[in-house]
Amino acid sequence: MSLAPQYLCNRLIRHSIELRALYRHASVQVSEPGLRTVLSEEAESLDQVIAELQAQMRRHEVSPATRSRVLGAARQRLDELLVRGIPRSDDAWIRLLARKEQRLLKAFERALARLAAGEMNTALHRQLPRLQSIDLDMHSLAKAVGS
């Protein structure tokens, strides 16, 4: 695997790890029990995406990313502080997660456009329906709360 696919895939893994952490954090912060369950399930879906991409990289004898960037952790803390100060914070969490999910999906689509046909391209294509499903769930929730 050349440097470009390795870099792109590790970037996607880190982005997914950061979003998964945000889902987990939000699932503890929201007050609606049903929303807690949905957010936990979305985090589990991202667990699967991350694990499959990491396994694909290991098959190519490349060390996959296993944690987020420092900047990602700082961004999550800032998001948490901003949401805390907003009335109806469940709605704010939904809107924030919907935006972040959209960004992750777009990042996967951009990576697919940049990667040549091959195993990594195929591995990313396999994850696309899962990410599209999460994105659809979050945008449906965001629409329901008036975003």
N, C-alpha and C positions, 0 to 999 in steps of 0.2 A: 504494500500500500504506500503510495507516495505521500509526501508531506501535506499536500492540499486536501485530499480526502480525510487524512488523519486529523488535521486541524479543524476542518468543517464538522466532522463527526464529534470530536471532543467538545467543540463549541456548542453543538446541539445538546449533547449530554449535560453539559454544565447548565445551560439554559433550562433544560428539563428538570434538573436537580433543584435549581432555584425556584422554579414554579411549583414543584412538588412540595417543597418546604413551605411555600406560601399557602398552598392548599391546606396542608396539615395545620399550620398556625391558624388559619381562618376557621377551620373546622372546630377548633377549640374556642375561638372567640365569638362565633355567632350564637345568638340566643335560640333560634328556631331548631328544634331537634331534627326535623326532616332535612333541613339544610345542612346540618352537621354531617348527616349520613351521606348526602350527595357529595359534599366536598371531600369526605374521606374516601369515597369510591373513586372520585376523580384522581385523588393522590395515588390510589392503588393502580389505576390505569397508567399513570405516569411511571410508577414503579416498573411496570411491565415494559414500557417503552425504553426506559433507561437500561434495564437488565438485558434486553435483547440487543440494544446497540453496543453495550459493553461486551457482551459475548461475541458479537460479530467482530469487534476490533481485536479481541483476544485470539480469535481464530486466525487473524492475520499477524499474530505475534506483535501487536501494538498495545501499549499500555493505555487503557481507556481512562478518561476522567472519572474520578470517584467522589468529587466534592465540588461545591460551587466556588466561584471566585470570591475574593474578599469584597470586591465591589458589589457582587450580588447579595451578600449578607448585609452590607450597609444599606443597599436599596430596599431590602425587605424590612429592615428596621425603620427606615423612613416611611415606607408604605404603612406600616403598623401604626406609627405615630399619627399620620395623617387621618387614617380611618378612625382611630380612637376618638378624635375630636369632632366627628361628624354625627349628628343625630341620625337615628335609624341606621346604625352601623352595619346591620346585616345587608341592607341594600348597597351600601358602599363597598362591602367585601365582594358582593356579586359583581358589581360594575368593574371593580379593580381586576378581579380574576378573569372576567370576560375579556378585558383589554389585553391582559398579559397572555391569555390563552391564544388570542388572535395573533399576537406577535410571535408566539412559538410556532404556530401553524405556518405563518408567513416565512419564518426562518427555515423551516423544513422545506417548504416549496422552493425558496431561493437556493438552498443547498442542492436540492434535486436538479435544478436547472443548471447548476455549475458542475455537478459530478458527471463524469463520463459513465456510460453504461458499464455495469459490473456489479459485483457482489454488494458493495456499500450502497449503490444506487437502489438495488433491489431490496436491501434491508430497510432503507428509508421509505421506500414505496409501501412496504408491508406495514409500517407504522402509521402511514397517512390516514387510513380509515379510523383508527383508534383516536388520533388527534382531532380529526374532523368531528367525531362523535362527541368528544369532550367540548370542543368549541361550540358545537350546536347546543349542547346542554347548557353551557354557560350563557350563550347569547339568548336562549329561550328564557332563562331565569332573569337575565338583565332586562329583557323586553317586558317581562311580567312585573318588574319593579319600576318600570317607567324610564329606562335608559334610552 
